[in-house]
Amino acid sequence: MEPLKPQKAFYHLDENHIFEPVAYGAVALHQIGRLYAGEATAILPHMHLGWFELTMVTAGHGTVTTNETNYEVKAGDIVLSLPAEKHAISIDPKNPLRYDFFSFSAADDTYRTVLKELAQNARQSRRVFQDERISSLLSLALGEFFPAPQKPNPVLVASLLSAIVSYVIRDFAIQARSSALPSKADELVYRLTHYIDTHLTSMRSLQEVSLAFDYNYAYLSAFYRNQTGETLKEYWDSRRFLAACTFLENGKSCEEVAELLHYSSSFAFSKAFRRIHGQSPREYIKSKRSLGK
């Protein structure tokens, strides 16, 4: 989902390619920018579908929420958010945040493998870290895009973005090695969760999970429920409806959302949406718009 527009930010730069990322070498750029918050600025909860995001604090204080965990942040802190996670930022009005942000995914198969490892290392880690190399490189990358209308040097941008991602991968690999190894059960729960998170728009049924992991589906669902308290279907439904809300809030029609999430028809999607949310997709969007006024 494209982050909601900040309210009363007094300085905001945003190179935005959220749903049509631009490939710079092996890195696909979804969004990069800089924000100086005002006293009433708030980035409301929104979902990252298929991209990672770095929030790099350059001044001030605030709270970054990712994966439903709140992190108090200050200058020098960097926060990593993963695909299929909710993300939000609140500001200390007495000392408003200034931060740079960078959203990215893989532009080739090799980097997809690398970023899968990053997600695995970061999933159970503390997401706040500091790395002056990343801070310097991100500032240099921003300098290639702003001030507009200068055109960024694609070779230089590819080098900078690749270096940023490489240092993030290294930082979280070090964290993972220094922490206790997860149990085999924890690892399987993570793998199942990650598979669903990263296949929201391609998976047509949960039988695909069974095939991907070479386990009987009934066994997997019972195992997942025993470990997490919910079945695979309950988790899949919750993630699909988060994605549906994201698509609707970004202007997709019911027909488009039904197709993206592989419902048999827009009617079937609307019926399922009403069962979960207690209102139709159109009523949901209407209520969102009325709250935004």
C-alpha positions in Angstrom: 0.0 0.0 0.0 1.2 3.5 -0.7 1.8 5.3 2.6 -0.9 7.8 3.5 0.0 11.4 2.8 1.5 13.0 5.8 -0.5 15.8 7.3 1.1 19.2 8.0 4.6 18.1 7.1 6.6 21.2 6.3 9.2 19.5 4.0 8.4 16.4 2.0 10.3 14.9 -1.0 8.9 11.7 -2.5 10.1 9.7 -5.5 7.1 7.3 -5.7 6.9 4.1 -7.7 5.0 1.9 -5.2 3.1 -0.2 -7.6 5.4 0.1 -10.6 8.9 -0.1 -9.2 11.9 1.0 -11.2 14.8 -1.5 -11.5 18.2 -0.1 -10.7 20.5 -3.1 -11.2 19.3 -5.9 -8.9 17.3 -3.6 -6.7 13.7 -2.5 -7.5 13.0 1.0 -6.2 9.4 1.5 -4.9 9.9 4.8 -3.0 12.6 7.1 -1.7 12.3 10.4 0.0 12.7 12.7 2.9 10.2 14.1 5.4 10.5 16.9 8.0 7.4 16.4 10.3 5.2 19.2 11.6 3.7 19.1 15.0 0.5 17.3 13.8 2.2 15.0 11.3 1.1 11.4 11.5 1.7 8.5 9.1 -1.3 6.3 9.7 -1.2 2.5 9.8 -0.8 1.0 6.3 0.3 -2.3 4.9 3.5 -3.1 2.9 2.6 -5.7 0.3 5.7 -6.8 -1.5 8.4 -4.5 -0.4 10.9 -3.8 2.4 11.2 -0.3 3.8 13.9 1.5 5.7 13.0 4.5 7.9 16.2 6.4 8.8 15.8 9.1 11.5 17.9 12.1 11.1 16.5 14.3 13.9 13.8 14.5 16.5 11.9 11.8 18.4 8.9 9.6 17.6 7.5 6.1 17.5 7.8 3.7 14.5 5.4 0.8 14.5 6.2 -2.3 12.5 4.9 -5.8 12.8 2.7 -4.5 15.6 5.7 -3.6 17.7 6.4 0.0 18.8 9.9 1.3 18.6 10.9 4.6 20.2 13.4 6.2 17.8 15.9 9.1 17.8 18.5 10.5 15.4 20.7 7.8 14.0 18.2 5.0 14.3 17.1 3.0 11.3 14.0 0.8 11.3 13.4 -2.1 8.9 9.9 -3.1 7.9 9.2 -6.3 6.0 6.7 -7.2 3.3 3.1 -7.9 4.4 3.6 -5.9 7.6 1.6 -3.0 8.9 3.7 0.2 9.4 2.9 3.5 11.1 4.8 6.5 12.5 3.8 8.9 15.3 5.6 12.1 16.1 6.7 13.8 19.3 5.1 17.2 18.8 7.8 18.9 21.0 10.6 17.4 18.9 9.2 16.4 15.6 10.9 13.7 13.5 13.0 14.2 10.4 13.6 11.1 8.5 14.6 9.6 5.2 12.8 6.5 3.7 13.6 3.9 1.2 11.3 1.1 -0.1 12.6 -1.7 -2.2 12.3 -5.2 -3.5 14.3 -7.5 -5.7 14.6 -6.9 -9.5 16.1 -10.3 -10.3 16.0 -13.9 -9.1 19.4 -13.8 -7.4 18.3 -10.9 -5.2 15.0 -12.5 -4.4 16.9 -15.3 -2.7 19.1 -12.8 -0.8 16.1 -10.8 0.4 14.3 -13.9 1.4 17.3 -14.6 3.7 17.1 -11.0 5.0 13.4 -11.5 5.9 14.2 -14.7 7.7 17.0 -13.1 9.7 14.9 -10.0 10.5 11.6 -11.6 11.3 12.4 -12.4 14.9 15.0 -9.6 15.4 14.7 -6.2 16.9 14.1 -3.9 13.9 15.9 -0.8 15.2 19.6 -0.6 14.4 22.3 1.9 13.6 24.7 1.9 10.7 26.4 5.2 9.6 27.3 3.6 6.2 23.7 3.1 5.4 22.8 6.7 6.5 25.5 8.2 4.3 24.6 6.0 1.3 20.9 6.9 1.6 21.7 10.6 1.7 23.8 10.2 -1.4 21.0 8.3 -3.2 18.5 11.0 -2.3 20.9 13.6 -3.8 20.5 11.8 -7.2 16.7 12.3 -7.2 16.4 15.8 -5.6 16.1 18.6 -6.3 13.9 17.8 -9.3 13.8 17.9 -12.3 17.4 16.5 -12.5 17.6 13.0 -13.8 19.4 10.4 -11.6 22.4 8.6 -12.9 21.1 5.0 -13.2 24.6 3.4 -12.8 25.4 5.5 -9.7 21.9 4.9 -8.2 22.1 1.1 -8.8 25.5 1.1 -7.0 24.2 3.1 -4.0 21.0 1.1 -3.6 22.8 -2.2 -3.9 25.3 -1.1 -1.2 22.5 0.0 1.1 20.7 -3.3 0.8 23.9 -5.3 1.2 24.8 -3.5 4.5 21.2 -4.1 5.8 21.5 -7.8 4.9 24.9 -8.0 6.7 23.6 -6.2 9.8 20.7 -8.6 10.3 22.8 -11.7 9.5 25.1 -10.7 12.3 22.1 -10.2 14.6 20.7 -13.7 13.7 24.1 -15.4 14.4 24.3 -13.8 17.8 20.8 -14.9 18.8 19.6 -18.3 19.8 18.7 -20.7 17.0 14.9 -21.1 16.6 13.3 -24.5 17.1 12.3 -26.6 14.0 8.7 -25.9 14.8 9.3 -22.1 15.0 11.2 -22.3 11.7 8.3 -24.1 9.9 5.8 -21.6 11.3 7.9 -18.8 9.9 8.3 -20.5 6.5 4.5 -21.1 6.2 3.7 -17.5 7.3 6.3 -16.1 4.9 5.0 -18.2 2.0 1.5 -16.9 2.5 2.7 -13.3 3.0 4.6 -13.3 -0.2 2.1 -15.1 -2.4 -1.1 -13.1 -1.6 -1.7 -12.2 -5.2 -0.6 -15.4 -6.9 -1.9 -18.2 -4.6 -5.3 -19.5 -5.7 -5.8 -22.0 -2.8 -4.1 -23.3 0.3 -3.5 -26.6 -1.4 -0.5 -24.7 -3.0 1.1 -24.5 0.5 0.7 -28.2 0.9 2.4 -28.8 -2.5 5.2 -26.3 -1.8 6.1 -27.9 1.5 5.3 -31.5 0.6 3.1 -32.0 3.6 -0.5 -33.1 3.9 -2.6 -30.0 4.2 -4.6 -31.2 7.2 -1.4 -31.9 9.0 0.0 -28.4 8.2 -3.2 -26.7 9.3 -3.4 -28.6 12.6 0.3 -28.0 13.2 0.0 -24.2 12.5 -3.1 -23.9 14.8 -1.3 -25.8 17.6 1.7 -23.4 17.3 -0.1 -20.1 16.7 -3.8 -20.5 17.8 -5.2 -20.0 14.3 -5.5 -22.2 11.2 -3.7 -21.5 8.0 -7.0 -20.5 6.4 -7.7 -18.0 9.2 -4.2 -16.5 8.7 -4.6 -16.4 4.9 -8.1 -14.8 5.1 -6.8 -12.1 7.5 -3.9 -11.3 5.2 -6.0 -11.3 2.1 -8.5 -8.9 3.6 -5.7 -6.6 4.7 -4.5 -6.6 1.1 -8.1 -6.0 -0.1 -8.4 -2.9 2.1 -5.1 -1.7 0.8 -6.1 -2.1 -2.8 -9.5 -0.5 -2.2 -8.0 2.5 -0.4 -5.6 3.0 -3.4 -8.4 3.2 -5.9 -8.8 -0.4 -7.1 -12.4 -1.4 -8.1 -14.1 -4.4 -6.6 -13.7 -6.2 -9.9 -9.9 -5.5 -9.9 -9.5 -6.6 -6.2 -11.5 -9.8 -6.9 -9.2 -10.6 -9.8 -6.0 -9.8 -7.9 -6.9 -12.0 -4.9 -8.4 -14.8 -7.1 -12.1 -14.6 -6.1 -14.5 -16.3 -8.6 -16.3 -12.9 -9.1 -16.7 -9.5 -7.6 -19.9 -10.7 -6.1 -18.1 -13.5 -4.2 -15.4 -11.0 -3.0 -18.0 -8.4 -1.9 -20.0 -11.2 0.0 -16.8 -12.4 1.8 -15.8 -8.8 2.5 -19.2 -8.0 4.1 -19.0 -11.2 6.2 -15.6 -10.1 7.6 -16.1 -6.4 7.9 -19.8 -6.0 8.3 -20.0 -3.7 5.4 -19.6 -3.8 1.6 -16.4 -2.7 -0.1 -18.1 0.5 -1.3 -19.4 1.2 2.2 -15.9 0.7 3.5 -14.4 3.1 1.1 -17.2 5.7 1.8 -16.5 5.5 5.5 -12.8 5.9 4.9 -13.3 9.0 2.8 -15.7 10.5 5.4 -13.1 10.0 8.1 -10.5 11.7 5.9 -12.5 14.9 5.5 
